[in-house]
Each structure stands twice: as structure tokens, then as C-alpha cells.
Amino acid sequence: MRTEKRPVRVGLGELSKPMTRQQAWRYGERNMSRSLRQAGFETIVFASDPVINGGLFFRVNYGKKC
């Protein structure tokens, strides 16, 4: 498992300290709203690509699997 730390973006903001992918996922799980959890949403962590996304970071999203 890779332990690379990157800045973490959530919504329109960025968290104050870099985290690993697992730490970002745990942050997302802890901070998911109750209504999203009840509706069946999951925490998803996206790893960016500097060429496509303009930088290296993790993005925390909430979504449903089909």
C-alpha cells in the first residue's frame, strides 16, 4: 500500500495538512452528513493526475455505486 501524502480537497476548500489516501477516506467517513449516509452514499477518494487535473491531490467525494 502506498503511503504518499498529498493535499486533500473537499468541496471548494482544501484541508490544512497533507494526508494519505486512507487518512482522506477516514476523514470523509467521519464528516459525511447523516442524510447522505441514510440515502446510501459512500465515501470515494479520487487521486488526481497532474497533467489532467493540474496538480497532485486527493479529492473526497460522496456518491452511490450502481
CHARMM-style PDB file with segment names, atoms N, HN, CA, C and O in Angstrom:
ATOM      1  N   MET     1       0.831  -1.175   0.000  1.00  0.00      PROA
ATOM      2  CA  MET     1       0.000   0.000   0.000  1.00  0.00      PROA
ATOM      3  C   MET     1       0.880   1.245   0.000  1.00  0.00      PROA
ATOM      4  O   MET     1       1.861   1.325   0.739  1.00  0.00      PROA
ATOM      5  N   ARG     2       0.524   2.196  -0.822  1.00  0.00      PROA
ATOM      6  HN  ARG     2      -0.273   2.131  -1.423  1.00  0.00      PROA
ATOM      7  CA  ARG     2       1.306   3.421  -0.930  1.00  0.00      PROA
ATOM      8  C   ARG     2       0.959   4.362   0.216  1.00  0.00      PROA
ATOM      9  O   ARG     2      -0.202   4.471   0.611  1.00  0.00      PROA
ATOM     10  N   THR     3       1.964   5.035   0.743  1.00  0.00      PROA
ATOM     11  HN  THR     3       2.907   4.946   0.423  1.00  0.00      PROA
ATOM     12  CA  THR     3       1.751   5.959   1.851  1.00  0.00      PROA
ATOM     13  C   THR     3       2.069   7.393   1.440  1.00  0.00      PROA
ATOM     14  O   THR     3       2.454   8.214   2.273  1.00  0.00      PROA
ATOM     15  N   GLU     4       1.909   7.686   0.169  1.00  0.00      PROA
ATOM     16  HN  GLU     4       1.596   7.019  -0.508  1.00  0.00      PROA
ATOM     17  CA  GLU     4       2.173   9.029  -0.337  1.00  0.00      PROA
ATOM     18  C   GLU     4       1.173  10.018   0.255  1.00  0.00      PROA
ATOM     19  O   GLU     4      -0.032   9.766   0.270  1.00  0.00      PROA
ATOM     20  N   LYS     5       1.684  11.140   0.740  1.00  0.00      PROA
ATOM     21  HN  LYS     5       2.663  11.346   0.728  1.00  0.00      PROA
ATOM     22  CA  LYS     5       0.808  12.175   1.283  1.00  0.00      PROA
ATOM     23  C   LYS     5       0.625  13.275   0.252  1.00  0.00      PROA
ATOM     24  O   LYS     5       1.581  13.719  -0.384  1.00  0.00      PROA
ATOM     25  N   ARG     6      -0.622  13.705   0.099  1.00  0.00      PROA
ATOM     26  HN  ARG     6      -1.399  13.345   0.616  1.00  0.00      PROA
ATOM     27  CA  ARG     6      -0.969  14.775  -0.841  1.00  0.00      PROA
ATOM     28  C   ARG     6      -1.948  15.727  -0.149  1.00  0.00      PROA
ATOM     29  O   ARG     6      -2.591  15.350   0.831  1.00  0.00      PROA
ATOM     30  N   PRO     7      -2.063  16.955  -0.652  1.00  0.00      PROA
ATOM     31  CA  PRO     7      -3.119  17.841  -0.151  1.00  0.00      PROA
ATOM     32  C   PRO     7      -4.481  17.189  -0.411  1.00  0.00      PROA
ATOM     33  O   PRO     7      -4.634  16.418  -1.357  1.00  0.00      PROA
ATOM     34  N   VAL     8      -5.463  17.503   0.430  1.00  0.00      PROA
ATOM     35  HN  VAL     8      -5.338  18.130   1.199  1.00  0.00      PROA
ATOM     36  CA  VAL     8      -6.794  16.912   0.310  1.00  0.00      PROA
ATOM     37  C   VAL     8      -7.800  18.023   0.051  1.00  0.00      PROA
ATOM     38  O   VAL     8      -7.863  19.003   0.793  1.00  0.00      PROA
ATOM     39  N   ARG     9      -8.586  17.864  -1.007  1.00  0.00      PROA
ATOM     40  HN  ARG     9      -8.535  17.068  -1.611  1.00  0.00      PROA
ATOM     41  CA  ARG     9      -9.628  18.821  -1.348  1.00  0.00      PROA
ATOM     42  C   ARG     9     -10.992  18.210  -1.049  1.00  0.00      PROA
ATOM     43  O   ARG     9     -11.278  17.061  -1.385  1.00  0.00      PROA
ATOM     44  N   VAL    10     -11.820  19.027  -0.404  1.00  0.00      PROA
ATOM     45  HN  VAL    10     -11.588  19.961  -0.131  1.00  0.00      PROA
ATOM     46  CA  VAL    10     -13.188  18.625  -0.077  1.00  0.00      PROA
ATOM     47  C   VAL    10     -14.082  19.794  -0.446  1.00  0.00      PROA
ATOM     48  O   VAL    10     -13.903  20.901   0.062  1.00  0.00      PROA
ATOM     49  N   GLY    11     -15.041  19.556  -1.325  1.00  0.00      PROA
ATOM     50  HN  GLY    11     -15.186  18.657  -1.737  1.00  0.00      PROA
ATOM     51  CA  GLY    11     -15.899  20.654  -1.768  1.00  0.00      PROA
ATOM     52  C   GLY    11     -15.076  21.717  -2.467  1.00  0.00      PROA
ATOM     53  O   GLY    11     -14.310  21.412  -3.381  1.00  0.00      PROA
ATOM     54  N   LEU    12     -15.229  22.964  -2.045  1.00  0.00      PROA
ATOM     55  HN  LEU    12     -15.852  23.212  -1.303  1.00  0.00      PROA
ATOM     56  CA  LEU    12     -14.481  24.063  -2.645  1.00  0.00      PROA
ATOM     57  C   LEU    12     -13.180  24.363  -1.925  1.00  0.00      PROA
ATOM     58  O   LEU    12     -12.394  25.189  -2.386  1.00  0.00      PROA
ATOM     59  N   GLY    13     -12.941  23.696  -0.789  1.00  0.00      PROA
ATOM     60  HN  GLY    13     -13.580  23.024  -0.415  1.00  0.00      PROA
ATOM     61  CA  GLY    13     -11.771  24.000   0.017  1.00  0.00      PROA
ATOM     62  C   GLY    13     -10.726  22.911   0.018  1.00  0.00      PROA
ATOM     63  O   GLY    13     -10.892  21.854  -0.590  1.00  0.00      PROA
ATOM     64  N   GLU    14      -9.638  23.198   0.722  1.00  0.00      PROA
ATOM     65  HN  GLU    14      -9.503  24.057   1.216  1.00  0.00      PROA
ATOM     66  CA  GLU    14      -8.529  22.261   0.868  1.00  0.00      PROA
ATOM     67  C   GLU    14      -8.196  22.159   2.350  1.00  0.00      PROA
ATOM     68  O   GLU    14      -8.149  23.173   3.046  1.00  0.00      PROA
ATOM     69  N   LEU    15      -7.964  20.937   2.839  1.00  0.00      PROA
ATOM     70  HN  LEU    15      -8.003  20.113   2.274  1.00  0.00      PROA
ATOM     71  CA  LEU    15      -7.636  20.744   4.240  1.00  0.00      PROA
ATOM     72  C   LEU    15      -6.239  21.273   4.537  1.00  0.00      PROA
ATOM     73  O   LEU    15      -5.415  21.416   3.633  1.00  0.00      PROA
ATOM     74  N   SER    16      -5.979  21.561   5.800  1.00  0.00      PROA
ATOM     75  HN  SER    16      -6.648  21.446   6.535  1.00  0.00      PROA
ATOM     76  CA  SER    16      -4.746  22.246   6.183  1.00  0.00      PROA
ATOM     77  C   SER    16      -3.486  21.390   6.111  1.00  0.00      PROA
ATOM     78  O   SER    16      -2.390  21.931   5.963  1.00  0.00      PROA
ATOM     79  N   LYS    17      -3.615  20.061   6.211  1.00  0.00      PROA
ATOM     80  HN  LYS    17      -4.505  19.621   6.331  1.00  0.00      PROA
ATOM     81  CA  LYS    17      -2.410  19.233   6.171  1.00  0.00      PROA
ATOM     82  C   LYS    17      -2.558  18.109   5.159  1.00  0.00      PROA
ATOM     83  O   LYS    17      -3.658  17.594   4.958  1.00  0.00      PROA
ATOM     84  N   PRO    18      -1.460  17.727   4.520  1.00  0.00      PROA
ATOM     85  CA  PRO    18      -1.491  16.597   3.574  1.00  0.00      PROA
ATOM     86  C   PRO    18      -1.818  15.299   4.297  1.00  0.00      PROA
ATOM     87  O   PRO    18      -1.501  15.131   5.474  1.00  0.00      PROA
ATOM     88  N   MET    19      -2.464  14.377   3.568  1.00  0.00      PROA
ATOM     89  HN  MET    19      -2.722  14.513   2.612  1.00  0.00      PROA
ATOM     90  CA  MET    19      -2.862  13.086   4.130  1.00  0.00      PROA
ATOM     91  C   MET    19      -2.598  11.987   3.113  1.00  0.00      PROA
ATOM     92  O   MET    19      -2.429  12.246   1.921  1.00  0.00      PROA
ATOM     93  N   THR    20      -2.566  10.748   3.610  1.00  0.00      PROA
ATOM     94  HN  THR    20      -2.703  10.537   4.578  1.00  0.00      PROA
ATOM     95  CA  THR    20      -2.523   9.594   2.721  1.00  0.00      PROA
ATOM     96  C   THR    20      -3.945   9.358   2.205  1.00  0.00      PROA
ATOM     97  O   THR    20      -4.896   9.969   2.694  1.00  0.00      PROA
ATOM     98  N   ARG    21      -4.086   8.474   1.219  1.00  0.00      PROA
ATOM     99  HN  ARG    21      -3.314   7.978   0.822  1.00  0.00      PROA
ATOM    100  CA  ARG    21      -5.409   8.150   0.687  1.00  0.00      PROA
ATOM    101  C   ARG    21      -6.311   7.579   1.789  1.00  0.00      PROA
ATOM    102  O   ARG    21      -7.489   7.929   1.867  1.00  0.00      PROA
ATOM    103  N   GLN    22      -5.766   6.710   2.634  1.00  0.00      PROA
ATOM    104  HN  GLN    22      -4.809   6.426   2.571  1.00  0.00      PROA
ATOM    105  CA  GLN    22      -6.545   6.097   3.714  1.00  0.00      PROA
ATOM    106  C   GLN    22      -6.987   7.150   4.732  1.00  0.00      PROA
ATOM    107  O   GLN    22      -8.124   7.113   5.202  1.00  0.00      PROA
ATOM    108  N   GLN    23      -6.106   8.079   5.076  1.00  0.00      PROA
ATOM    109  HN  GLN    23      -5.182   8.109   4.695  1.00  0.00      PROA
ATOM    110  CA  GLN    23      -6.473   9.141   6.014  1.00  0.00      PROA
ATOM    111  C   GLN    23      -7.572  10.022   5.426  1.00  0.00      PROA
ATOM    112  O   GLN    23      -8.492  10.427   6.138  1.00  0.00      PROA
ATOM    113  N   ALA    24      -7.481  10.318   4.129  1.00  0.00      PROA
ATOM    114  HN  ALA    24      -6.734   9.989   3.551  1.00  0.00      PROA
ATOM    115  CA  ALA    24      -8.507  11.126   3.470  1.00  0.00      PROA
ATOM    116  C   ALA    24      -9.843  10.398   3.478  1.00  0.00      PROA
ATOM    117  O   ALA    24     -10.886  11.018   3.689  1.00  0.00      PROA
ATOM    118  N   TRP    25      -9.823   9.082   3.249  1.00  0.00      PROA
ATOM    119  HN  TRP    25      -8.976   8.578   3.077  1.00  0.00      PROA
ATOM    120  CA  TRP    25     -11.059   8.291   3.279  1.00  0.00      PROA
ATOM    121  C   TRP    25     -11.683   8.323   4.676  1.00  0.00      PROA
ATOM    122  O   TRP    25     -12.893   8.501   4.819  1.00  0.00      PROA
ATOM    123  N   ARG    26     -10.844   8.150   5.709  1.00  0.00      PROA
ATOM    124  HN  ARG    26      -9.861   8.006   5.594  1.00  0.00      PROA
ATOM    125  CA  ARG    26     -11.361   8.197   7.085  1.00  0.00      PROA
ATOM    126  C   ARG    26     -11.940   9.569   7.403  1.00  0.00      PROA
ATOM    127  O   ARG    26     -12.972   9.661   8.067  1.00  0.00      PROA
ATOM    128  N   TYR    27     -11.290  10.636   6.942  1.00  0.00      PROA
ATOM    129  HN  TYR    27     -10.451  10.561   6.403  1.00  0.00      PROA
ATOM    130  CA  TYR    27     -11.820  11.985   7.136  1.00  0.00      PROA
ATOM    131  C   TYR    27     -13.208  12.088   6.498  1.00  0.00      PROA
ATOM    132  O   TYR    27     -14.139  12.607   7.113  1.00  0.00      PROA
ATOM    133  N   GLY    28     -13.344  11.593   5.267  1.00  0.00      PROA
ATOM    134  HN  GLY    28     -12.588  11.171   4.767  1.00  0.00      PROA
ATOM    135  CA  GLY    28     -14.621  11.630   4.573  1.00  0.00      PROA
ATOM    136  C   GLY    28     -15.700  10.850   5.293  1.00  0.00      PROA
ATOM    137  O   GLY    28     -16.842  11.301   5.382  1.00  0.00      PROA
ATOM    138  N   GLU    29     -15.348   9.676   5.811  1.00  0.00      PROA
ATOM    139  HN  GLU    29     -14.420   9.309   5.739  1.00  0.00      PROA
ATOM    140  CA  GLU    29     -16.309   8.857   6.554  1.00  0.00      PROA
ATOM    141  C   GLU    29     -16.783   9.575   7.813  1.00  0.00      PROA
ATOM    142  O   GLU    29     -17.976   9.574   8.118  1.00  0.00      PROA
ATOM    143  N   ARG    30     -15.859  10.182   8.540  1.00  0.00      PROA
ATOM    144  HN  ARG    30     -14.890  10.182   8.292  1.00  0.00      PROA
ATOM    145  CA  ARG    30     -16.208  10.876   9.789  1.00  0.00      PROA
ATOM    146  C   ARG    30     -17.053  12.116   9.550  1.00  0.00      PROA
ATOM    147  O   ARG    30     -17.864  12.486  10.399  1.00  0.00      PROA
ATOM    148  N   ASN    31     -16.871  12.765   8.398  1.00  0.00      PROA
ATOM    149  HN  ASN    31     -16.213  12.464   7.708  1.00  0.00      PROA
ATOM    150  CA  ASN    31     -17.537  14.041   8.157  1.00  0.00      PROA
ATOM    151  C   ASN    31     -18.702  13.972   7.175  1.00  0.00      PROA
ATOM    152  O   ASN    31     -19.228  15.011   6.776  1.00  0.00      PROA
ATOM    153  N   MET    32     -19.116  12.766   6.779  1.00  0.00      PROA
ATOM    154  HN  MET    32     -18.689  11.922   7.104  1.00  0.00      PROA
ATOM    155  CA  MET    32     -20.267  12.631   5.895  1.00  0.00      PROA
ATOM    156  C   MET    32     -21.531  12.990   6.668  1.00  0.00      PROA
ATOM    157  O   MET    32     -21.703  12.583   7.816  1.00  0.00      PROA
ATOM    158  N   SER    33     -22.404  13.750   6.035  1.00  0.00      PROA
ATOM    159  HN  SER    33     -22.264  14.081   5.101  1.00  0.00      PROA
ATOM    160  CA  SER    33     -23.640  14.142   6.712  1.00  0.00      PROA
ATOM    161  C   SER    33     -24.543  12.921   6.916  1.00  0.00      PROA
ATOM    162  O   SER    33     -24.489  11.950   6.161  1.00  0.00      PROA
ATOM    163  N   ARG    34     -25.352  13.001   7.933  1.00  0.00      PROA
ATOM    164  HN  ARG    34     -25.395  13.789   8.547  1.00  0.00      PROA
ATOM    165  CA  ARG    34     -26.264  11.905   8.275  1.00  0.00      PROA
ATOM    166  C   ARG    34     -27.228  11.617   7.128  1.00  0.00      PROA
ATOM    167  O   ARG    34     -27.528  10.458   6.842  1.00  0.00      PROA
ATOM    168  N   SER    35     -27.715  12.675   6.469  1.00  0.00      PROA
ATOM    169  HN  SER    35     -27.471  13.616   6.701  1.00  0.00      PROA
ATOM    170  CA  SER    35     -28.692  12.479   5.386  1.00  0.00      PROA
ATOM    171  C   SER    35     -28.073  11.731   4.199  1.00  0.00      PROA
ATOM    172  O   SER    35     -28.742  10.903   3.580  1.00  0.00      PROA
ATOM    173  N   LEU    36     -26.807  12.010   3.875  1.00  0.00      PROA
ATOM    174  HN  LEU    36     -26.264  12.683   4.377  1.00  0.00      PROA
ATOM    175  CA  LEU    36     -26.147  11.268   2.791  1.00  0.00      PROA
ATOM    176  C   LEU    36     -25.969   9.804   3.176  1.00  0.00      PROA
ATOM    177  O   LEU    36     -26.210   8.911   2.364  1.00  0.00      PROA
ATOM    178  N   ARG    37     -25.551   9.561   4.407  1.00  0.00      PROA
ATOM    179  HN  ARG    37     -25.356  10.286   5.066  1.00  0.00      PROA
ATOM    180  CA  ARG    37     -25.344   8.176   4.862  1.00  0.00      PROA
ATOM    181  C   ARG    37     -26.653   7.394   4.814  1.00  0.00      PROA
ATOM    182  O   ARG    37     -26.673   6.244   4.376  1.00  0.00      PROA
ATOM    183  N   GLN    38     -27.750   8.012   5.263  1.00  0.00      PROA
ATOM    184  HN  GLN    38     -27.734   8.947   5.620  1.00  0.00      PROA
ATOM    185  CA  GLN    38     -29.047   7.338   5.250  1.00  0.00      PROA
ATOM    186  C   GLN    38     -29.543   7.084   3.827  1.00  0.00      PROA
ATOM    187  O   GLN    38     -30.289   6.133   3.590  1.00  0.00      PROA
ATOM    188  N   ALA    39     -29.132   7.925   2.886  1.00  0.00      PROA
ATOM    189  HN  ALA    39     -28.526   8.697   3.079  1.00  0.00      PROA
ATOM    190  CA  ALA    39     -29.543   7.754   1.496  1.00  0.00      PROA
ATOM    191  C   ALA    39     -28.680   6.730   0.756  1.00  0.00      PROA
ATOM    192  O   ALA    39     -28.918   6.469  -0.423  1.00  0.00      PROA
ATOM    193  N   GLY    40     -27.675   6.142   1.433  1.00  0.00      PROA
ATOM    194  HN  GLY    40     -27.482   6.355   2.391  1.00  0.00      PROA
ATOM    195  CA  GLY    40     -26.869   5.088   0.827  1.00  0.00      PROA
ATOM    196  C   GLY    40     -25.609   5.559   0.130  1.00  0.00      PROA
ATOM    197  O   GLY    40     -25.041   4.814  -0.669  1.00  0.00      PROA
ATOM    198  N   PHE    41     -25.158   6.762   0.404  1.00  0.00      PROA
ATOM    199  HN  PHE    41     -25.619   7.367   1.053  1.00  0.00      PROA
ATOM    200  CA  PHE    41     -23.939   7.264  -0.225  1.00  0.00      PROA
ATOM    201  C   PHE    41     -22.707   6.671   0.446  1.00  0.00      PROA
ATOM    202  O   PHE    41     -22.761   6.243   1.599  1.00  0.00      PROA
ATOM    203  N   GLU    42     -21.593   6.649  -0.289  1.00  0.00      PROA
ATOM    204  HN  GLU    42     -21.550   6.997  -1.226  1.00  0.00      PROA
ATOM    205  CA  GLU    42     -20.311   6.145   0.198  1.00  0.00      PROA
ATOM    206  C   GLU    42     -19.250   7.207   0.003  1.00  0.00      PROA
ATOM    207  O   GLU    42     -19.401   8.103  -0.828  1.00  0.00      PROA
ATOM    208  N   THR    43     -18.170   7.105   0.775  1.00  0.00      PROA
ATOM    209  HN  THR    43     -18.047   6.377   1.450  1.00  0.00      PROA
ATOM    210  CA  THR    43     -17.026   7.999   0.609  1.00  0.00      PROA
ATOM    211  C   THR    43     -16.140   7.441  -0.494  1.00  0.00      PROA
ATOM    212  O   THR    43     -15.819   6.252  -0.504  1.00  0.00      PROA
ATOM    213  N   ILE    44     -15.750   8.303  -1.420  1.00  0.00      PROA
ATOM    214  HN  ILE    44     -16.010   9.268  -1.412  1.00  0.00      PROA
ATOM    215  CA  ILE    44     -14.880   7.925  -2.527  1.00  0.00      PROA
ATOM    216  C   ILE    44     -13.717   8.919  -2.557  1.00  0.00      PROA
ATOM    217  O   ILE    44     -13.933  10.130  -2.510  1.00  0.00      PROA
ATOM    218  N   VAL    45     -12.491   8.409  -2.637  1.00  0.00      PROA
ATOM    219  HN  VAL    45     -12.315   7.426  -2.676  1.00  0.00      PROA
ATOM    220  CA  VAL    45     -11.315   9.270  -2.703  1.00  0.00      PROA
ATOM    221  C   VAL    45     -10.706   9.138  -4.088  1.00  0.00      PROA
ATOM    222  O   VAL    45     -10.353   8.043  -4.528  1.00  0.00      PROA
ATOM    223  N   PHE    46     -10.590  10.261  -4.761  1.00  0.00      PROA
ATOM    224  HN  PHE    46     -10.876  11.150  -4.403  1.00  0.00      PROA
ATOM    225  CA  PHE    46     -10.067  10.350  -6.120  1.00  0.00      PROA
ATOM    226  C   PHE    46      -8.635  10.860  -6.049  1.00  0.00      PROA
ATOM    227  O   PHE    46      -8.368  11.856  -5.378  1.00  0.00      PROA
ATOM    228  N   ALA    47      -7.708  10.189  -6.734  1.00  0.00      PROA
ATOM    229  HN  ALA    47      -7.925   9.380  -7.279  1.00  0.00      PROA
ATOM    230  CA  ALA    47      -6.319  10.635  -6.828  1.00  0.00      PROA
ATOM    231  C   ALA    47      -6.141  11.373  -8.151  1.00  0.00      PROA
ATOM    232  O   ALA    47      -6.407  10.819  -9.218  1.00  0.00      PROA
ATOM    233  N   SER    48      -5.694  12.615  -8.078  1.00  0.00      PROA
ATOM    234  HN  SER    48      -5.478  13.065  -7.211  1.00  0.00      PROA
ATOM    235  CA  SER    48      -5.571  13.452  -9.278  1.00  0.00      PROA
ATOM    236  C   SER    48      -4.363  13.062 -10.120  1.00  0.00      PROA
ATOM    237  O   SER    48      -3.486  12.320  -9.677  1.00  0.00      PROA
ATOM    238  N   ASP    49      -4.340  13.576 -11.334  1.00  0.00      PROA
ATOM    239  HN  ASP    49      -5.053  14.179 -11.693  1.00  0.00      PROA
ATOM    240  CA  ASP    49      -3.227  13.428 -12.261  1.00  0.00      PROA
ATOM    241  C   ASP    49      -2.756  14.839 -12.605  1.00  0.00      PROA
ATOM    242  O   ASP    49      -3.572  15.674 -12.997  1.00  0.00      PROA
ATOM    243  N   PRO    50      -1.462  15.126 -12.470  1.00  0.00      PROA
ATOM    244  CA  PRO    50      -1.015  16.498 -12.700  1.00  0.00      PROA
ATOM    245  C   PRO    50      -1.265  17.007 -14.120  1.00  0.00      PROA
ATOM    246  O   PRO    50      -1.490  18.202 -14.308  1.00  0.00      PROA
ATOM    247  N   VAL    51      -1.230  16.139 -15.106  1.00  0.00      PROA
ATOM    248  HN  VAL    51      -1.047  15.168 -14.953  1.00  0.00      PROA
ATOM    249  CA  VAL    51      -1.450  16.564 -16.491  1.00  0.00      PROA
ATOM    250  C   VAL    51      -2.923  16.893 -16.729  1.00  0.00      PROA
ATOM    251  O   VAL    51      -3.242  17.902 -17.359  1.00  0.00      PROA
ATOM    252  N   ILE    52      -3.800  16.060 -16.237  1.00  0.00      PROA
ATOM    253  HN  ILE    52      -3.541  15.241 -15.726  1.00  0.00      PROA
ATOM    254  CA  ILE    52      -5.231  16.239 -16.465  1.00  0.00      PROA
ATOM    255  C   ILE    52      -5.842  17.246 -15.496  1.00  0.00      PROA
ATOM    256  O   ILE    52      -6.630  18.101 -15.903  1.00  0.00      PROA
ATOM    257  N   ASN    53      -5.480  17.148 -14.209  1.00  0.00      PROA
ATOM    258  HN  ASN    53      -4.840  16.454 -13.879  1.00  0.00      PROA
ATOM    259  CA  ASN    53      -6.117  17.963 -13.175  1.00  0.00      PROA
ATOM    260  C   ASN    53      -5.305  19.168 -12.717  1.00  0.00      PROA
ATOM    261  O   ASN    53      -5.783  19.959 -11.904  1.00  0.00      PROA
ATOM    262  N   GLY    54      -4.092  19.319 -13.223  1.00  0.00      PROA
ATOM    263  HN  GLY    54      -3.704  18.677 -13.883  1.00  0.00      PROA
ATOM    264  CA  GLY    54      -3.287  20.487 -12.892  1.00  0.00      PROA
ATOM    265  C   GLY    54      -2.577  20.428 -11.559  1.00  0.00      PROA
ATOM    266  O   GLY    54      -2.086  21.454 -11.090  1.00  0.00      PROA
ATOM    267  N   GLY    55      -2.502  19.278 -10.934  1.00  0.00      PROA
ATOM    268  HN  GLY    55      -2.901  18.444 -11.314  1.00  0.00      PROA
ATOM    269  CA  GLY    55      -1.797  19.156  -9.665  1.00  0.00      PROA
ATOM    270  C   GLY    55      -1.985  17.786  -9.051  1.00  0.00      PROA
ATOM    271  O   GLY    55      -2.803  16.987  -9.507  1.00  0.00      PROA
ATOM    272  N   LEU    56      -1.208  17.525  -8.000  1.00  0.00      PROA
ATOM    273  HN  LEU    56      -0.543  18.174  -7.630  1.00  0.00      PROA
ATOM    274  CA  LEU    56      -1.313  16.267  -7.268  1.00  0.00      PROA
ATOM    275  C   LEU    56      -2.101  16.514  -5.989  1.00  0.00      PROA
ATOM    276  O   LEU    56      -1.687  17.315  -5.151  1.00  0.00      PROA
ATOM    277  N   PHE    57      -3.222  15.841  -5.835  1.00  0.00      PROA
ATOM    278  HN  PHE    57      -3.558  15.190  -6.516  1.00  0.00      PROA
ATOM    279  CA  PHE    57      -4.038  15.960  -4.645  1.00  0.00      PROA
ATOM    280  C   PHE    57      -5.003  14.790  -4.572  1.00  0.00      PROA
ATOM    281  O   PHE    57      -5.191  14.064  -5.548  1.00  0.00      PROA
ATOM    282  N   PHE    58      -5.611  14.615  -3.406  1.00  0.00      PROA
ATOM    283  HN  PHE    58      -5.458  15.205  -2.613  1.00  0.00      PROA
ATOM    284  CA  PHE    58      -6.711  13.680  -3.252  1.00  0.00      PROA
ATOM    285  C   PHE    58      -7.984  14.500  -3.133  1.00  0.00      PROA
ATOM    286  O   PHE    58      -7.988  15.546  -2.484  1.00  0.00      PROA
ATOM    287  N   ARG    59      -9.064  14.039  -3.749  1.00  0.00      PROA
ATOM    288  HN  ARG    59      -9.061  13.189  -4.276  1.00  0.00      PROA
ATOM    289  CA  ARG    59     -10.368  14.702  -3.618  1.00  0.00      PROA
ATOM    290  C   ARG    59     -11.326  13.730  -2.951  1.00  0.00      PROA
ATOM    291  O   ARG    59     -11.454  12.583  -3.377  1.00  0.00      PROA
ATOM    292  N   VAL    60     -12.002  14.194  -1.898  1.00  0.00      PROA
ATOM    293  HN  VAL    60     -11.898  15.127  -1.552  1.00  0.00      PROA
ATOM    294  CA  VAL    60     -13.004  13.394  -1.193  1.00  0.00      PROA
ATOM    295  C   VAL    60     -14.358  13.712  -1.790  1.00  0.00      PROA
ATOM    296  O   VAL    60     -14.784  14.867  -1.800  1.00  0.00      PROA
ATOM    297  N   ASN    61     -15.037  12.690  -2.288  1.00  0.00      PROA
ATOM    298  HN  ASN    61     -14.691  11.751  -2.281  1.00  0.00      PROA
ATOM    299  CA  ASN    61     -16.379  12.825  -2.865  1.00  0.00      PROA
ATOM    300  C   ASN    61     -17.322  11.844  -2.178  1.00  0.00      PROA
ATOM    301  O   ASN    61     -16.886  10.896  -1.526  1.00  0.00      PROA
ATOM    302  N   TYR    62     -18.607  12.083  -2.333  1.00  0.00      PROA
ATOM    303  HN  TYR    62     -18.962  12.853  -2.863  1.00  0.00      PROA
ATOM    304  CA  TYR    62     -19.620  11.170  -1.831  1.00  0.00      PROA
ATOM    305  C   TYR    62     -20.494  10.766  -3.009  1.00  0.00      PROA
ATOM    306  O   TYR    62     -20.963  11.620  -3.762  1.00  0.00      PROA
ATOM    307  N   GLY    63     -20.713   9.465  -3.167  1.00  0.00      PROA
ATOM    308  HN  GLY    63     -20.332   8.772  -2.556  1.00  0.00      PROA
ATOM    309  CA  GLY    63     -21.522   9.007  -4.283  1.00  0.00      PROA
ATOM    310  C   GLY    63     -22.104   7.631  -4.014  1.00  0.00      PROA
ATOM    311  O   GLY    63     -21.821   6.997  -2.998  1.00  0.00      PROA
ATOM    312  N   LYS    64     -22.924   7.191  -4.952  1.00  0.00      PROA
ATOM    313  HN  LYS    64     -23.155   7.706  -5.778  1.00  0.00      PROA
ATOM    314  CA  LYS    64     -23.531   5.870  -4.873  1.00  0.00      PROA
ATOM    315  C   LYS    64     -22.925   4.986  -5.959  1.00  0.00      PROA
ATOM    316  O   LYS    64     -22.630   5.449  -7.061  1.00  0.00      PROA
ATOM    317  N   LYS    65     -22.748   3.724  -5.636  1.00  0.00      PROA
ATOM    318  HN  LYS    65     -22.988   3.347  -4.741  1.00  0.00      PROA
ATOM    319  CA  LYS    65     -22.299   2.760  -6.637  1.00  0.00      PROA
ATOM    320  C   LYS    65     -23.516   2.198  -7.335  1.00  0.00      PROA
ATOM    321  O   LYS    65     -24.533   1.918  -6.699  1.00  0.00      PROA
ATOM    322  N   CYS    66     -23.414   2.033  -8.632  1.00  0.00      PROA
ATOM    323  HN  CYS    66     -22.589   2.260  -9.149  1.00  0.00      PROA
ATOM    324  CA  CYS    66     -24.544   1.496  -9.409  1.00  0.00      PROA
ATOM    325  C   CYS    66     -24.535  -0.011  -9.402  1.00  0.00      PROA
ATOM    326  OT1 CYS    66     -25.409  -0.636 -10.003  1.00  0.00      PROA
TER     327      CYS     66
END
